Amino acid sequence: MTEFVLVAGTWLGASAWDEVAAELRGAGHGVHPLTLSGLAGRRDEPAGQQTHVRDIVDEVERLDLRDVVLVGHSYSGVPVGQAGERIGDRLARMVFVDADVPVDGESFLSGWPSDHVRAAIEKNDGRWLPLTADDFAGQGLTDDQIARIVRDSTPHPGATLTETAVLSGSLAELPATYVKCLLDGEEPSGAARALLAGEHWELVRMDTGHWPMYSRPRELATILHRSVARE
């Protein structure tokens, strides 16, 4: 039985995966949505990026999971990629859902104009405040889905975005699927694009926005199931 560990991006906790998790369980998989330190019900816990990497590794080891698929959405691709390297032969695959991938020595905020984010973090006591409903326009979401994301969101610990990734090898050597959500841009960003040129990475496209666990949960669950069904 494949064990899926699902990790949402900035501002969100395990509840973001409720519908996807139900679909995967219905297909016979083990499913473990994870809330990272400093978010949702754990919002009072201090966290940096390496805290989030440990959160993921600790969950795999605590439950003694094998044949693990680590799924990272958006920001969480950064800690998921590092955790994938660290869980060794427990890893079956990584899936990056419209996600950033870690680059050794670089942070989540590296490589894109982020001065406004850094200023917002400093202004709000070290946290990045969630988006408002208007910010989700054009992402294939219904009003009810937008309301749910806004309700689920909590301020994100800024240190997780500014601390740098630590990798000992190349992610190109690990099996991975990259899910590109087309309403958020047609092609993966630089680091992911380079990794997709390798033999162990595959690209899947979804005709939806950046939050497919809300907008297209059944389709996303099918993609996750298929990512391991062929192995």
N, CA, C and O of each residue as an XYZ file, in Angstrom:
924
protein
N       0.839     -1.203      0.000
C       0.000      0.000      0.000
C       0.872      1.250      0.000
O       1.772      1.392      0.827
N       0.600      2.132     -0.915
C       1.323      3.402     -0.967
C       0.843      4.319      0.146
O      -0.351      4.387      0.441
N       1.784      5.022      0.759
C       1.473      5.979      1.827
C       1.744      7.392      1.309
O       2.882      7.737      0.991
N       0.698      8.195      1.230
C       0.823      9.574      0.773
C       0.935     10.509      1.971
O       0.091     10.475      2.867
N       1.965     11.338      1.992
C       2.099     12.410      2.969
C       1.869     13.714      2.218
O       2.641     14.067      1.328
N       0.811     14.425      2.577
C       0.354     15.594      1.835
C       0.669     16.857      2.612
O       0.278     16.995      3.771
N       1.382     17.787      1.969
C       1.816     19.009      2.647
C       1.405     20.212      1.803
O       1.839     20.352      0.659
N       0.566     21.082      2.372
C       0.078     22.255      1.647
C       1.105     23.383      1.693
O       2.084     23.331      2.437
N       0.851     24.402      0.877
C       1.768     25.533      0.775
C       1.538     26.577      1.847
O       0.954     26.296      2.894
N       2.005     27.790      1.571
C       1.931     28.869      2.553
C       0.511     29.056      3.072
O      -0.471     28.948      2.339
N       0.450     29.343      4.373
C      -0.781     29.708      5.088
C      -1.702     28.546      5.421
O      -2.617     28.716      6.227
N      -1.500     27.375      4.835
C      -2.490     26.308      4.933
C      -1.978     25.107      5.729
O      -0.778     24.837      5.777
N      -2.917     24.399      6.350
C      -2.610     23.189      7.079
C      -3.216     21.961      6.437
O      -3.556     21.971      5.254
N      -3.353     20.891      7.227
C      -3.785     19.597      6.707
C      -5.186     19.632      6.099
O      -5.475     18.862      5.182
N      -6.062     20.510      6.593
C      -7.443     20.524      6.106
C      -7.553     20.866      4.624
O      -8.572     20.576      3.998
N      -6.522     21.477      4.061
C      -6.539     21.789      2.632
C      -6.708     20.540      1.774
O      -7.164     20.621      0.633
N      -6.338     19.381      2.328
C      -6.332     18.138      1.564
C      -7.560     17.265      1.814
O      -7.593     16.129      1.342
N      -8.555     17.742      2.525
C      -9.659     16.875      2.942
C     -10.271     16.091      1.778
O     -10.446     14.876      1.877
N     -10.594     16.772      0.686
C     -11.256     16.092     -0.431
C     -10.297     15.171     -1.179
O     -10.680     14.071     -1.577
N      -9.070     15.605     -1.372
C      -8.075     14.755     -2.038
C      -7.810     13.515     -1.200
O      -7.727     12.409     -1.736
N      -7.678     13.688      0.116
C      -7.405     12.564      1.008
C      -8.521     11.532      0.941
O      -8.256     10.330      0.917
N      -9.770     11.995      0.911
C     -10.896     11.064      0.841
C     -10.850     10.237     -0.445
O     -11.116      9.035     -0.423
N     -10.514     10.875     -1.554
C     -10.416     10.158     -2.835
C      -9.296      9.113     -2.798
O      -9.479      7.990     -3.266
N      -8.149      9.482     -2.245
C      -7.019      8.550     -2.191
C      -7.307      7.372     -1.272
O      -6.948      6.235     -1.579
N      -7.950      7.643     -0.153
C      -8.309      6.540      0.743
C      -9.296      5.605      0.068
O      -9.233      4.389      0.248
N     -10.216      6.179     -0.715
C     -11.161      5.356     -1.449
C     -10.483      4.456     -2.467
O     -11.021      3.411     -2.833
N      -9.300      4.858     -2.928
C      -8.531      4.049     -3.876
C      -7.617      3.061     -3.168
O      -6.865      2.336     -3.820
N      -7.673      3.024     -1.834
C      -6.922      2.026     -1.080
C      -5.569      2.455     -0.559
O      -4.797      1.622     -0.083
N      -5.268      3.740     -0.638
C      -3.963      4.220     -0.172
C      -4.025      4.654      1.293
O      -5.088      4.986      1.817
N      -2.865      4.643      1.936
C      -2.724      5.313      3.212
C      -2.489      6.794      2.959
O      -1.730      7.158      2.061
N      -3.132      7.648      3.742
C      -3.056      9.089      3.486
C      -2.806      9.819      4.803
O      -3.467      9.566      5.810
N      -1.828     10.738      4.769
C      -1.409     11.435      5.981
C      -1.229     12.924      5.684
O      -0.106     13.370      5.453
N      -2.314     13.697      5.688
C      -2.180     15.153      5.538
C      -1.456     15.717      6.763
O      -1.739     15.332      7.898
N      -0.537     16.617      6.520
C       0.334     17.104      7.592
C       0.210     18.616      7.746
O       0.288     19.355      6.765
N       0.018     19.065      8.970
C       0.100     20.485      9.285
C       1.502     20.783      9.778
O       1.958     20.180     10.750
N       2.184     21.692      9.134
C       3.544     22.052      9.514
C       3.548     22.983     10.723
O       2.564     23.665     11.010
N       4.676     22.992     11.417
C       4.840     23.869     12.579
C       4.567     25.324     12.204
O       4.974     25.787     11.139
N       3.870     26.043     13.096
C       3.611     27.459     12.895
C       2.370     27.774     12.098
O       2.079     28.942     11.840
N       1.619     26.737     11.695
C       0.453     26.930     10.838
C      -0.791     26.267     11.428
O      -0.699     25.300     12.184
N      -1.956     26.809     11.068
C      -3.250     26.222     11.439
C      -3.266     25.916     12.939
O      -3.019     26.807     13.752
N      -3.553     24.671     13.311
C      -3.623     24.302     14.706
C      -2.298     24.310     15.433
O      -2.254     24.156     16.654
N      -1.204     24.491     14.686
C       0.132     24.556     15.290
C       0.719     25.963     15.162
O       1.937     26.139     15.179
N      -0.146     26.947     15.035
C       0.298     28.299     14.700
C       1.186     28.925     15.773
O       1.945     29.848     15.477
N       1.106     28.443     17.002
C       1.905     29.031     18.074
C       3.305     28.431     18.185
O       4.101     28.872     19.014
N       3.612     27.436     17.363
C       4.925     26.796     17.415
C       5.917     27.570     16.542
O       5.595     27.903     15.401
N       7.109     27.860     17.052
C       8.116     28.541     16.231
C       8.583     27.626     15.100
O       8.611     26.406     15.256
N       8.945     28.214     13.973
C       9.327     27.386     12.826
C      10.248     28.124     11.887
O      10.046     29.303     11.597
N      11.266     27.423     11.412
C      12.077     27.831     10.280
C      11.939     26.770      9.199
O      11.220     25.786      9.374
N      12.619     26.968      8.097
C      12.489     26.003      7.000
C      12.937     24.602      7.410
O      12.287     23.618      7.058
N      14.035     24.504      8.146
C      14.509     23.183      8.554
C      13.563     22.534      9.573
O      13.514     21.308      9.670
N      12.819     23.337     10.327
C      11.763     22.787     11.176
C      10.748     22.046     10.321
O      10.304     20.956     10.682
N      10.385     22.628      9.199
C       9.397     21.999      8.327
C       9.941     20.731      7.686
O       9.207     19.761      7.503
N      11.209     20.735      7.348
C      11.811     19.501      6.830
C      11.729     18.405      7.894
O      11.369     17.266      7.596
N      12.062     18.757      9.122
C      12.005     17.768     10.216
C      10.572     17.317     10.476
O      10.341     16.143     10.768
N       9.608     18.230     10.375
C       8.201     17.842     10.538
C       7.845     16.682      9.609
O       7.200     15.717     10.020
N       8.274     16.791      8.357
C       7.934     15.776      7.356
C       8.678     14.477      7.620
O       8.081     13.400      7.610
N       9.968     14.577      7.855
C      10.767     13.372      8.130
C      10.269     12.678      9.391
O      10.146     11.454      9.421
N       9.980     13.461     10.440
C       9.512     12.883     11.700
C       8.182     12.162     11.527
O       7.956     11.123     12.148
N       7.293     12.705     10.683
C       6.006     12.052     10.447
C       6.202     10.691      9.781
O       5.554      9.714     10.154
N       7.081     10.631      8.812
C       7.363      9.364      8.128
C       7.952      8.352      9.094
O       7.559      7.185      9.096
N       8.890      8.796      9.910
C       9.560      7.871     10.826
C       8.667      7.494     12.000
O       8.681      6.346     12.445
N       7.892      8.449     12.506
C       7.002      8.167     13.641
C       5.983      7.090     13.298
O       5.690      6.219     14.116
N       5.447      7.156     12.085
C       4.447      6.184     11.645
C       5.077      4.967     10.974
O       4.372      4.049     10.556
N       6.413      4.961     10.873
C       7.161      3.878     10.228
C       6.604      3.589      8.834
O       6.331      2.442      8.481
N       6.443      4.658      8.054
C       5.867      4.529      6.723
C       6.900      4.023      5.729
O       8.075      4.384      5.794
N       6.448      3.186      4.815
C       7.259      2.686      3.696
C       6.499      2.945      2.404
O       5.294      3.195      2.425
N       7.204      2.886      1.284
C       6.578      3.154     -0.017
C       5.860      4.502      0.033
O       4.667      4.598     -0.255
N       6.614      5.543      0.406
C       6.062      6.861      0.698
C       6.092      7.754     -0.535
O       7.102      7.836     -1.233
N       4.977      8.419     -0.791
C       4.915      9.487     -1.778
C       4.752     10.797     -1.012
O       3.738     11.010     -0.346
N       5.743     11.665     -1.107
C       5.683     12.979     -0.482
C       5.105     13.966     -1.489
O       5.611     14.091     -2.605
N       4.048     14.665     -1.094
C       3.374     15.604     -1.989
C       3.511     17.004     -1.400
O       3.055     17.262     -0.286
N       4.139     17.902     -2.148
C       4.315     19.269     -1.700
C       3.655     20.249     -2.651
O       3.883     20.212     -3.860
N       2.837     21.126     -2.093
C       2.154     22.155     -2.881
C       2.837     23.495     -2.654
O       3.115     23.862     -1.512
N       3.112     24.233     -3.732
C       3.628     25.596     -3.655
C       4.895     25.662     -2.801
O       5.853     24.942     -3.081
N       4.923     26.508     -1.765
C       6.104     26.617     -0.902
C       6.571     25.262     -0.378
O       7.775     25.030     -0.264
N       5.638     24.365     -0.058
C       6.019     23.126      0.619
C       6.825     22.179     -0.251
O       7.358     21.186      0.244
N       6.921     22.474     -1.550
C       7.861     21.713     -2.351
C       9.287     21.853     -1.853
O      10.101     20.946     -2.026
N       9.594     22.988     -1.234
C      10.962     23.219     -0.746
C      11.308     22.270      0.399
O      12.323     21.580      0.302
N      10.522     22.193      1.483
C      10.841     21.194      2.504
C      10.594     19.758      2.058
O      11.304     18.851      2.494
N       9.601     19.531      1.198
C       9.346     18.171      0.722
C      10.537     17.631     -0.056
O      10.915     16.473      0.122
N      11.133     18.451     -0.914
C      12.295     17.997     -1.676
C      13.457     17.616     -0.780
O      14.148     16.630     -1.035
N      13.670     18.389      0.263
C      14.751     18.075      1.206
C      14.427     16.820      2.009
O      15.299     15.984      2.246
N      13.167     16.692      2.426
C      12.766     15.500      3.176
C      12.866     14.245      2.316
O      13.244     13.180      2.804
N      12.525     14.374      1.028
C      12.619     13.230      0.133
C      14.020     12.663      0.081
O      14.207     11.448      0.010
N      14.996     13.536      0.115
C      16.392     13.097      0.123
C      16.742     12.392      1.423
O      17.572     11.483      1.440
N      16.104     12.816      2.520
C      16.510     12.340      3.852
C      15.815     11.071      4.316
O      16.275     10.436      5.265
N      14.720     10.684      3.676
C      14.042      9.471      4.141
C      14.531      8.220      3.424
O      14.041      7.123      3.693
N      15.482      8.370      2.523
C      16.162      7.226      1.934
C      15.236      6.284      1.194
O      14.407      6.705      0.387
N      15.394      4.970      1.488
C      14.654      3.974      0.710
C      13.184      3.879      1.109
O      12.453      3.053      0.562
N      12.743      4.702      2.044
C      11.307      4.785      2.316
C      10.565      5.507      1.181
O       9.355      5.345      1.021
N      11.291      6.294      0.407
C      10.671      7.132     -0.615
C      10.336      6.338     -1.870
O      11.194      5.659     -2.434
N       9.077      6.429     -2.302
C       8.678      5.881     -3.599
C       8.704      6.955     -4.674
O       9.107      6.706     -5.811
N       8.264      8.169     -4.295
C       8.167      9.245     -5.283
C       7.883     10.554     -4.563
O       7.351     10.560     -3.454
N       8.240     11.654     -5.200
C       7.824     12.978     -4.771
C       6.892     13.554     -5.838
O       7.075     13.315     -7.032
N       5.903     14.308     -5.394
C       5.016     15.006     -6.325
C       4.997     16.480     -5.919
O       4.668     16.820     -4.782
N       5.349     17.331     -6.854
C       5.384     18.767     -6.631
C       4.180     19.391     -7.333
O       4.111     19.410     -8.562
N       3.236     19.900     -6.549
C       1.997     20.441     -7.099
C       2.148     21.952     -7.254
O       2.045     22.704     -6.285
N       2.397     22.384     -8.498
C       2.616     23.802     -8.804
C       3.567     24.411     -7.772
O       3.317     25.488     -7.230
N       4.645     23.703     -7.521
C       5.483     23.968     -6.354
C       6.860     24.497     -6.712
O       7.361     24.298     -7.819
N       7.456     25.178     -5.742
C       8.879     25.462     -5.793
C       9.634     24.186     -5.427
O       9.135     23.360     -4.663
N      10.825     24.032     -5.969
C      11.685     22.926     -5.586
C      12.919     23.516     -4.909
O      13.342     24.622     -5.246
N      13.501     22.783     -3.955
C      14.650     23.343     -3.242
C      15.905     23.382     -4.100
O      16.152     22.505     -4.927
N      16.675     24.415     -3.878
C      18.004     24.547     -4.481
C      18.980     24.766     -3.332
O      18.792     25.672     -2.521
N      20.000     23.957     -3.260
C      20.932     24.041     -2.141
C      21.482     25.461     -1.991
O      21.980     26.052     -2.949
N      21.382     25.995     -0.775
C      21.908     27.332     -0.492
C      20.991     28.469     -0.858
O      21.348     29.632     -0.666
N      19.795     28.164     -1.390
C      18.839     29.211     -1.744
C      17.561     29.064     -0.933
O      17.212     27.970     -0.492
N      16.869     30.184     -0.744
C      15.625     30.179      0.017
C      14.424     30.138     -0.922
O      14.568     30.220     -2.141
N      13.248     30.009     -0.338
C      12.008     30.086     -1.113
C      11.904     31.428     -1.833
O      11.380     31.497     -2.945
N      12.395     32.485     -1.211
C      12.279     33.823     -1.788
C      13.394     34.153     -2.780
O      13.367     35.209     -3.411
N      14.364     33.264     -2.921
C      15.444     33.516     -3.881
C      14.915     33.443     -5.311
O      14.052     32.622     -5.619
N      15.428     34.288     -6.162
C      15.167     34.146     -7.584
C      13.913     34.820     -8.101
O      13.603     34.702     -9.286
N      13.173     35.531     -7.241
C      12.022     36.296     -7.734
C      11.926     37.576     -6.919
O      12.388     37.617     -5.779
N      11.333     38.620     -7.484
C      11.253     39.901     -6.761
C      10.450     39.731     -5.466
O       9.231     39.565     -5.507
N      11.124     39.773     -4.337
C      10.464     39.421     -3.079
C      10.633     40.479     -1.996
O      10.339     40.224     -0.827
N      11.105     41.666     -2.377
C      11.296     42.705     -1.356
C       9.987     43.021     -0.639
O       9.987     43.278      0.565
N       8.870     43.004     -1.373
C       7.581     43.304     -0.753
C       7.189     42.242      0.262
O       6.561     42.549      1.276
N       7.562     40.978     -0.010
C       7.259     39.908      0.942
C       8.115     40.060      2.194
O       7.617     39.930      3.312
N       9.385     40.334      2.007
C      10.280     40.512      3.151
C       9.822     41.701      4.010
O       9.867     41.638      5.239
N       9.387     42.771      3.359
C       8.901     43.936      4.102
C       7.631     43.593      4.869
O       7.448     44.029      6.005
N       6.754     42.809      4.244
C       5.507     42.422      4.910
C       5.779     41.531      6.116
O       5.118     41.653      7.147
N       6.752     40.636      5.985
C       7.127     39.768      7.107
C       7.659     40.600      8.269
O       7.291     40.378      9.423
N       8.521     41.553      7.957
C       9.087     42.402      9.007
C       8.002     43.238      9.679
O       8.027     43.437     10.894
N       7.067     43.719      8.899
C       6.006     44.580      9.426
C       5.047     43.810     10.330
O       4.445     44.395     11.230
N       4.899     42.513     10.104
C       3.887     41.719     10.812
C       4.516     40.695     11.755
O       4.102     39.537     11.811
N       5.527     41.154     12.493
C       6.128     40.335     13.563
C       6.631     38.990     13.075
O       6.458     37.970     13.742
N       7.257     38.996     11.902
C       7.889     37.778     11.408
C       6.958     36.811     10.703
O       7.313     35.650     10.499
N       5.772     37.271     10.328
C       4.825     36.388      9.640
C       4.315     37.033      8.351
O       4.205     38.254      8.238
N       4.009     36.173      7.392
C       3.451     36.623      6.118
C       1.942     36.420      6.174
O       1.465     35.290      6.274
N       1.202     37.505      6.110
C      -0.247     37.425      6.258
C      -0.894     36.752      5.041
O      -0.390     36.873      3.924
N      -1.999     36.050      5.256
C      -2.670     35.350      4.149
C      -3.235     36.307      3.108
O      -3.382     37.506      3.344
N      -3.546     35.736      1.948
C      -4.203     36.474      0.894
C      -5.655     36.772      1.281
O      -6.225     36.130      2.163
N      -6.229     37.753      0.604
C      -7.652     38.045      0.765
C      -8.423     37.400     -0.387
O      -7.828     36.924     -1.354
N      -9.731     37.389     -0.275
C     -10.556     36.718     -1.281
C     -10.295     37.247     -2.689
O     -10.296     36.474     -3.647
N     -10.073     38.542     -2.823
C      -9.865     39.139     -4.148
C      -8.608     38.607     -4.828
O      -8.522     38.617     -6.056
N      -7.650     38.151     -4.060
C      -6.384     37.679     -4.627
C      -6.518     36.343     -5.353
O      -5.599     35.938     -6.064
N      -7.642     35.654     -5.187
C      -7.817     34.339     -5.790
C      -8.569     34.394     -7.122
O      -8.880     33.353     -7.700
N      -8.859     35.589     -7.606
C      -9.560     35.725     -8.880
C      -8.730     35.124    -10.015
O      -7.504     35.225    -10.022
N      -9.412     34.503    -10.967
C      -8.734     33.948    -12.133
C      -8.016     32.639    -11.899
O      -7.199     32.227    -12.723
N      -8.307     31.969    -10.783
C      -7.622     30.721    -10.456
C      -8.548     29.501    -10.510
O      -8.235     28.450     -9.951
N      -9.683     29.652    -11.184
C     -10.564     28.510    -11.378
C     -11.304     28.064    -10.137
O     -11.713     26.907    -10.038
N     -11.481     28.965     -9.192
C     -12.121     28.646     -7.920
C     -13.532     29.237     -7.855
O     -13.776     30.336     -8.353
N     -14.448     28.503     -7.241
C     -15.770     29.053     -6.982
C     -15.699     29.977     -5.768
O     -14.712     29.983     -5.032
N     -16.760     30.754     -5.573
C     -16.804     31.625     -4.399
C     -16.722     30.806     -3.107
O     -16.067     31.220     -2.151
N     -17.380     29.655     -3.077
C     -17.340     28.812     -1.881
C     -15.941     28.263     -1.633
O     -15.496     28.176     -0.488
N     -15.252     27.896     -2.705
C     -13.885     27.387     -2.551
C     -12.939     28.481     -2.061
O     -12.079     28.231     -1.217
N     -13.100     29.684     -2.589
C     -12.293     30.805     -2.121
C     -12.558     31.065     -0.639
O     -11.629     31.277      0.140
N     -13.826     31.046     -0.262
C     -14.173     31.282      1.143
C     -13.539     30.232      2.045
O     -13.126     30.535      3.164
N     -13.464     29.012      1.561
C     -12.860     27.942      2.359
C     -11.356     28.156      2.521
O     -10.822     27.973      3.615
N     -10.669     28.543      1.444
C      -9.236     28.800      1.553
C      -8.969     29.927      2.537
O      -8.091     29.824      3.394
N      -9.733     30.998      2.405
C      -9.551     32.140      3.309
C      -9.789     31.716      4.754
O      -9.050     32.117      5.653
N     -10.816     30.909      4.974
C     -11.122     30.435      6.327
C     -10.012     29.535      6.870
O      -9.695     29.587      8.059
N      -9.428     28.719      6.011
C      -8.397     27.770      6.441
C      -7.033     28.424      6.685
O      -6.179     27.837      7.350
N      -6.824     29.615      6.161
C      -5.494     30.225      6.159
C      -5.145     30.878      7.496
O      -6.000     31.450      8.172
N      -3.860     30.776      7.858
C      -3.307     31.479      9.018
C      -1.986     32.120      8.595
O      -1.386     31.687      7.612
N      -1.522     33.139      9.315
C      -0.234     33.757      8.960
C       0.887     32.724      8.897
O       0.937     31.789      9.697
N       1.775     32.911      7.938
C       2.845     31.934      7.685
C       4.152     32.400      8.331
O       4.517     33.567      8.186
N       4.867     31.515      9.042
C       6.134     31.907      9.674
C       7.180     32.318      8.644
O       7.557     31.533      7.774
N       7.643     33.567      8.757
C       8.516     34.132      7.730
C       9.864     33.463      7.615
O      10.435     33.421      6.525
N      10.397     32.930      8.718
C      11.727     32.310      8.664
C      11.762     31.111      7.730
O      12.817     30.781      7.188
N      10.619     30.452      7.535
C      10.590     29.308      6.625
C      10.818     29.730      5.180
O      11.241     28.928      4.348
N      10.536     30.994      4.890
C      10.662     31.516      3.533
C      12.036     32.107      3.256
O      12.453     32.199      2.101
N      12.741     32.508      4.312
C      14.023     33.194      4.138
C      15.223     32.299      4.435
O      16.327     32.585      3.972
N      15.030     31.220      5.200
C      16.127     30.287      5.442
C      16.443     29.515      4.158
O      15.583     29.349      3.293
N      17.679     29.049      4.049
C      18.121     28.389      2.818
C      17.997     26.871      2.904
O      18.072     26.279      3.981
N      17.810     26.270      1.750
C      17.692     24.817      1.653
C      19.055     24.158      1.798
O      20.093     24.747      1.495
N      19.018     22.904      2.277
C      20.236     22.115      2.461
C      20.046     20.775      1.769
O      19.249     19.950      2.217
N      20.768     20.556      0.686
C      20.724     19.300     -0.058
C      22.130     18.717     -0.136
O      23.110     19.447     -0.284
N      22.215     17.395     -0.035
C      23.525     16.754     -0.134
C      23.788     16.182     -1.517
O      24.931     15.879     -1.859
N      22.738     16.034     -2.313
C      22.888     15.500     -3.658
C      21.968     16.209     -4.629
O      21.493     17.311     -4.357
N      21.717     15.572     -5.766
C      20.859     16.159     -6.795
C      19.478     15.520     -6.758
O      19.351     14.295     -6.750
N      18.443     16.358     -6.736
C      17.078     15.838     -6.785
C      16.776     15.162     -8.115
O      15.799     14.421     -8.222
N      17.585     15.402     -9.111
C      17.378     14.771    -10.414
C      17.473     13.253    -10.332
O      16.962     12.551    -11.205
N      18.132     12.736     -9.274
C      18.303     11.298     -9.129
C      17.120     10.636     -8.435
O      17.066      9.408     -8.355
N      16.174     11.419     -7.932
C      15.018     10.877     -7.229
C      13.786     10.920     -8.123
O      13.623     11.864     -8.896
N      12.916      9.919     -8.034
C      11.713      9.902     -8.894
C      10.723     10.978     -8.472
O      10.439     11.140     -7.285
N      10.205     11.705     -9.442
C       9.306     12.814     -9.117
C       8.345     13.094    -10.261
O       8.636     12.846    -11.431
N       7.185     13.622     -9.873
C       6.196     14.139    -10.808
C       5.997     15.610    -10.500
O       5.874     15.996     -9.337
N       5.966     16.429    -11.536
C       5.676     17.848    -11.362
C       4.319     18.136    -11.990
O       4.111     17.892    -13.178
N       3.398     18.656    -11.185
C       2.052     18.999    -11.651
C       2.007     20.500    -11.895
O       2.090     21.287    -10.952
N       1.874     20.899    -13.162
C       1.816     22.327    -13.506
C       0.375     22.748    -13.707
O      -0.335     22.201    -14.550
N      -0.051     23.739    -12.914
C      -1.402     24.290    -13.012
C      -1.388     25.473    -13.973
O      -0.753     26.493    -13.709
N      -2.088     25.325    -15.075
C      -1.893     26.213    -16.219
C      -2.436     27.623    -16.018
O      -1.957     28.553    -16.668
N      -3.415     27.812    -15.146
C      -3.919     29.165    -14.911
C      -2.930     30.004    -14.117
O      -3.104     31.215    -13.984
N      -1.898     29.364    -13.593
C      -0.859     30.067    -12.838
C       0.444     30.148    -13.647
O       1.519     30.348    -13.082
N       0.339     29.993    -14.957
C       1.519     30.013    -15.826
C       1.653     28.696    -16.551
O       1.328     27.644    -16.002
N       2.129     28.747    -17.780
C       2.108     27.553    -18.616
C       3.286     26.615    -18.408
O       3.194     25.431    -18.735
N       4.387     27.117    -17.873
C       5.580     26.281    -17.740
C       6.133     26.340    -16.317
O       6.011     27.367    -15.649
N       6.739     25.253    -15.850
C       7.403     25.276    -14.546
C       8.545     26.287    -14.532
O       9.081     26.656    -15.577
N       8.902     26.724    -13.337
C       9.989     27.695    -13.189
C      11.348     27.041    -13.399
O      11.440     25.830    -13.601
N      12.410     27.857    -13.348
C      13.742     27.439    -13.743
C      14.259     26.155    -13.133
O      14.653     25.248    -13.866
N      14.270     26.047    -11.813
C      14.835     24.866    -11.161
C      14.048     23.613    -11.516
O      14.633     22.570    -11.808
N      12.722     23.715    -11.490
C      11.895     22.560    -11.843
C      12.063     22.199    -13.312
O      12.112     21.021    -13.665
N      12.150     23.203    -14.159
C      12.307     22.953    -15.595
C      13.585     22.167    -15.870
O      13.592     21.255    -16.697
N      14.655     22.518    -15.182
C      15.923     21.806    -15.368
C      15.812     20.362    -14.895
O      16.338     19.459    -15.546
N      15.143     20.134    -13.782
C      14.995     18.778    -13.260
C      14.130     17.918    -14.170
O      14.363     16.716    -14.298
N      13.138     18.527    -14.798
C      12.253     17.787    -15.693
C      12.959     17.307    -16.957
O      12.434     16.460    -17.680
N      14.132     17.840    -17.221
C      14.906     17.371    -18.373
C      15.548     16.014    -18.103
O      16.010     15.348    -19.030
N      15.576     15.601    -16.828
C      16.181     14.322    -16.469
C      15.231     13.152    -16.646
O      14.032     13.343    -16.848
N      15.762     11.947    -16.572
C      14.983     10.740    -16.852
C      14.048     10.330    -15.720
O      13.137      9.533    -15.942
N      14.251     10.856    -14.505
C      13.460     10.409    -13.362
C      12.271     11.318    -13.040
O      11.489     11.019    -12.138
N      12.134     12.418    -13.771
C      11.050     13.377    -13.512
C      10.065     13.384    -14.672
O      10.450     13.249    -15.833
N       8.772     13.546    -14.335
C       7.738     13.640    -15.362
C       6.883     14.878    -15.107
O       6.763     15.346    -13.975
N       6.299     15.392    -16.170
C       5.454     16.580    -16.107
C       4.009     16.205    -16.411
O       3.724     15.510    -17.386
N       3.096     16.682    -15.554
C       1.653     16.535    -15.769
C       1.041     17.928    -15.679
O       1.403     18.713    -14.801
N       0.125     18.232    -16.574
C      -0.516     19.549    -16.573
C      -1.976     19.442    -16.136
O      -2.671     18.479    -16.461
N      -2.422     20.456    -15.391
C      -3.823     20.573    -14.989
C      -4.359     21.909    -15.465
O      -3.711     22.943    -15.301
N      -5.551     21.882    -16.058
C      -6.153     23.117    -16.546
C      -6.960     23.768    -15.414
O      -8.189     23.834    -15.446
N      -6.220     24.236    -14.433
C      -6.824     24.899    -13.282
C      -5.790     25.827    -12.668
O      -4.692     25.984    -13.202
N      -6.145     26.451    -11.531
C      -5.251     27.404    -10.900
C      -4.342     26.790     -9.859
O      -4.183     25.572     -9.784
N      -3.753     27.652     -9.062
C      -2.661     27.279     -8.169
C      -3.098     26.448     -6.961
O      -2.250     25.916     -6.244
N      -4.396     26.329     -6.728
C      -4.898     25.588     -5.573
C      -5.778     24.427     -6.017
O      -6.973     24.429     -5.722
N      -5.228     23.430     -6.721
C      -6.059     22.359     -7.292
C      -6.677     21.441     -6.249
O      -7.656     20.757     -6.549
N      -6.142     21.404     -5.041
C      -6.768     20.580     -4.008
C      -8.138     21.127     -3.618
O      -8.962     20.406     -3.056
N      -8.377     22.395     -3.916
C      -9.693     23.005     -3.731
C     -10.500     23.010     -5.035
O     -11.681     22.660     -5.040
N      -9.863     23.407     -6.127
C     -10.608     23.594     -7.380
C     -10.870     22.296     -8.132
O     -11.918     22.157     -8.764
N      -9.934     21.336     -8.078
C     -10.076     20.071     -8.814
C      -9.574     18.894     -7.959
O      -8.654     18.193     -8.381
N     -10.145     18.661     -6.785
C      -9.593     17.630     -5.896
C      -9.638     16.224     -6.470
O      -8.701     15.449     -6.282
N     -10.718     15.884     -7.171
C     -10.807     14.523     -7.719
C      -9.775     14.319     -8.821
O      -9.140     13.266     -8.889
N      -9.606     15.299     -9.668
C      -8.602     15.195    -10.737
C      -7.197     15.109    -10.159
O      -6.376     14.325    -10.635
N      -6.916     15.908     -9.139
C      -5.591     15.859     -8.516
C      -5.359     14.505     -7.862
O      -4.269     13.946     -7.979
N      -6.360     13.969     -7.179
C      -6.224     12.647     -6.561
C      -5.942     11.578     -7.610
O      -5.137     10.676     -7.377
N      -6.598     11.675     -8.760
C      -6.360     10.721     -9.843
C      -4.921     10.803    -10.336
O      -4.289      9.778    -10.591
N      -4.406     12.017    -10.470
C      -3.007     12.194    -10.877
C      -2.065     11.572     -9.851
O      -1.105     10.893    -10.217
N      -2.336     11.801     -8.581
C      -1.490     11.224     -7.529
C      -1.547      9.701     -7.567
O      -0.514      9.041     -7.451
N      -2.734      9.141     -7.726
C      -2.887      7.688     -7.820
C      -2.121      7.137     -9.015
O      -1.421      6.131     -8.901
N      -2.253      7.792    -10.150
C      -1.581      7.311    -11.356
C      -0.075      7.434    -11.273
O       0.649      6.690    -11.935
N       0.411      8.383    -10.452
C       1.864      8.561    -10.343
C       2.549      7.334     -9.764
O       3.741      7.123     -9.985
N       1.797      6.519     -9.022
C       2.385      5.306     -8.438
C       1.780      4.039     -9.008
O       2.385      2.974     -8.885
N       0.604      4.112     -9.631
C      -0.066      2.912    -10.121
C       0.749      2.223    -11.201
O       0.658      1.009    -11.380
N       1.558      3.016    -11.932
C       2.325      2.423    -13.030
C       3.624      1.824    -12.563
O       4.314      1.179    -13.352
N       3.986      2.011    -11.311
C       5.298      1.543    -10.840
C       5.227      0.101    -10.367
O       6.236     -0.458     -9.938
